[in-house]
């Protein structure tokens, strides 16, 4: 059934009963008995048998079920007329549907904040990604507009009100724990960044401090160029797979170690006057680097962390921060030793990419 957006209505039960049309206009339900019917049907948006609904709405003893059902038919008919004010010019929607011997609100035309609250809560419960889970938990908190129907005291409401309030409190505690853990980790990373970048700049300064400076710089450039050429030649000889599994594993180990050595040469040159040379050098062997990272992520995770931790500057200068973040996330998610200094460097690299407007990766959460 095709429906107009303005024909839809939203029922809000949290913080008090409110009914609004798709265009934002409030719907006046009028008499309290109409409000009670809408609240009961909207709470779970499930079909309710007329007998059950009548017994919940009018629990008085001494009144026959037949009399209650007759009253329910009258009230439902009147409520349908009240809801006709929500009809658009091009549609005559049926907000209350007959389902067998029961009734329900039309789920294609009626939304309810309780249902949306439960959906967000279920998504947050099922989500394993810490960053997405925190966002979903925040959405759950935002969706909770207040206690369930505070001005209603029907028998079914207090228990549901208490349950929803307790679930909201659990969500808030969990969100606070996640945010606290995130803050502690960010502080740890910030301290690590200061320490490691201090070591980096001290190393770069010591490298070019000798006199004469120009000759030293040229000498180091030549040494690095020769070392890279030798390693690249080695990689060229290691590209072909070996049919023998053990021999192929040995080939992959040599490839990974060679890539790690190239990554270290590049790391020592970042933020220096010849870093532009290393952008091209790393780019020229990137297929080998990629293969080495993929293999070592499974068999030698410490090598994957070493290589990825040396390349954030490369990804930053090449404008590939998002892709670099993915490589770092995968490498940091492996079971490498937590006290590995290369892991600390990789964490700082991840922070560098975050500063460049890349969301903090799940591993850092």
Secondary structure, 3 states (H helix, E strand, C coil): CCCCHHHCEEEECECCCEEEECCCCECCCCCHHHHHHHHHHHHHCCCEEHHHHHHHHCCCCCCCHHHHHHHHHHHHHHHHHHHHHHCCCCCCCCCEEEECCEEEECCCCEEEHHHHHHHHHHHHHHCCCHHHHHHHHHHHHHHCCCCECCCCCCCCHHHHHHHHHHHHHHHHHHHHHHHHHHHHHHHHHHHHHHHHHHHHHHHHHHHCCCCCHHHHHHHHHHHHHHHHHHHHHHHHHCCCCCCCHHHHHHHHHHHHHHHHHHHHHHHHHCCCCCHHHHHHHHHHCHHHHHHHHHHHHHHCHHHHHHHHHCCHHHHHHCCCHHHHHHHHHHHHCCCCCCCCHHHHHHHHHHHHHHHCCCCCCHHHC
